[in-house]
Amino acid sequence: MPIGGVVISCKPEDCSLLSTRLTSIAGLEVHGSDDKGNIVAVLETRTTDDMEALVKQVTAIETVLHVGLTYLNAEDEAGLIAEGAYTPQVFGRRKGEKLQK
């Protein structure tokens, strides 16, 4: 089960409402914010693919400026990958970029 720490950035005036909205998203736990518009949250999902989908969901919120990953632990999933029981999707490429073999 991957667990990731993120900092979600927004304009300072949007921070309170965004924090409240984020608390309603399954798999996301808000731990705090500052007066500069940074919200500290933890994401906990079944797979890294699910985590990527959750980050995309948060990024799509109109007041979110950026979601920055600060910590990721996926030891359980790494074990499944090593056993051949799970193959994550490739992510992190630029739009239209082809996977090199």
C-alpha positions, 0 to 999 in steps of 0.5 A, spaced: 500 500 500 503 506 497 503 512 502 505 519 499 506 525 503 505 531 498 504 539 499 498 542 495 499 549 493 494 554 492 493 562 493 493 563 500 486 566 500 483 559 497 487 555 503 481 554 508 476 552 503 481 548 499 483 544 505 475 543 507 474 540 500 480 536 500 478 532 507 472 529 503 477 526 498 477 518 500 485 516 500 487 523 502 488 526 509 490 533 510 495 534 516 495 542 516 497 548 512 500 555 512 499 562 511 502 562 504 497 557 501 501 550 502 497 544 505 500 538 507 497 532 506 498 524 506 495 520 500 494 512 502 492 508 496 492 501 494 497 501 488 501 507 485 497 507 479 491 509 484 495 514 487 497 517 480 489 518 479 488 521 486 494 526 484 490 527 478 484 528 481 487 533 486 490 537 480 484 538 477 481 542 482 481 549 480 484 552 486 490 547 486 496 550 483 501 544 484 501 538 488 508 536 490 510 529 492 515 529 498 515 522 500 513 515 497 513 509 501 511 503 496 515 497 499 509 492 499 507 494 492 515 493 490 514 486 493 508 484 489 512 487 483 518 483 484 514 477 485 511 478 478 504 479 481 503 486 479 505 491 474 504 498 474 503 503 469 508 507 466 507 514 468 511 521 468 512 521 461 510 528 457 504 528 453 505 525 446 512 522 448 513 515 446 516 509 451 523 507 449 525 500 450 
